Amino acid sequence: MFRRTKIVATVGPASSSEAMLGCLMEAGVNVFRLNFSHGTADGHRETAAHIRRQAEIRRKTVAILADLQGPKIRIARFRDGAVTLETGQRFTLDTSLAGDAGDTRQVGLDYPQLAEDSRPGDSLLLDDGLIRLRVLEIEGPRIHCEVRAGGRLSDNKGINRKGGGLSARALTEKDRADIVTAAEMDVDYLALSFPRDASDVEETRALFRAAGGAGGIVAKIERAEAVAEDETLDQIILASDGVMVARGDLAVEIGDAELVGVQKHIIQRARALDRFVITATQMMESMINSPQPTRAEVSDVANAVLDGTDAVMLSAETAVGQFPEETVRAMHRIIRGAERTYQSHPPSRQHEFFSQVDESIAMAAMYVANHLQGVRAIIAMTETGATPQLMSRIRSGMPIFAFTPHPRTQRRVAIYRGVETIPFDSASLSPDCVNHEAVNRLVQLGLVHKGDRLILTKGDYVRAHGGTNALKIVTVGEPIH
């Protein structure tokens, strides 16, 4: 069975060797995530080189996603190690305190504006919401709080404000330097952490292009204000090439009870607006230490697939877990099981009329794929990957094969749901034999057989964005022109 939903795996100490990267490719990874919150620029360059070398050796098309750290707000350090906060006690966050002077009564932090952003009555959440503080009083740089949910607190844990509203800019100075590094590495996608609105995405894209980056921009949806209004969410989606449902910080800011509904809404809006979507965070968390997932994790992954996500992402599971290869294989197995259970259905479109010819061709192809008996696959000859991306927004059991000569495009489409790439240079062939050779390529690979119907889309002119303007239905084994 053809697996449609893609797998993103984070690289870390458990998976950075060439041997393990190769094993993960064979297990089913489509995109490797390099987390710029950790490691060095040279280390990321080396990892990217390993990925591309292994992909070439194994004849796999695998994309690289560089994930910027963003303005993660953290407490400082404790003088004598981790402390235990008791529910009901007083505790102070002090932006003027020395970085290593924390104790059971107070701790410093790396975000001076927190005192300006906070108000009495606010809930501040530490360590992904495990510790909860209620703001009592603001005194200059000091935020006096009451511990509402206590526990063990160690160095450098993150801080969120329930409901969002922190004024931190999406791009830090470190991020700006990392954008240059990512451009030099020719990464296929650059993920922006904590965007507040479309302008943050546009600024990131401009910096990435100025540095020579050609990849797409992924907006991580993890701030409450990003999902508070549909208009803001839609503008962020439209400014991006794709979005990530970053459920860790998002759940802390909006509350666990709201997360599932918001996740489904983000996936639906991304598909309606013709952008891809990744679902991330704690999808197979127990497999950090266990060779088998929990039933709840199986359901979580399967439900994201059923909702229409393009990809599901592994974080610590493959970065530092004990069973990275087993985790990928388990996710592959769960995805295939989920994909057997749903039927294709008409798309949810944002508009009644299409504005572009290539969009019309893509939608027509998917309608035929879902309604004409005997169709087994779609061939989309593409320069940029735009047509197969549009096709991938429509649910169908048909594999979409993106035929392109460009390595960047081949890697770019690796994240699109239901799309596989075939290296193919139509410009090097006589126009009379292009269709025949394309179909013959699938026959040689054993992907289609005599009598199968295929849908073929292409443009009359090459090397042009949005150039797809023709659709043809052919039958394997019959004359093809």
Disulfide bonds with the S-S distance in Angstrom:
none
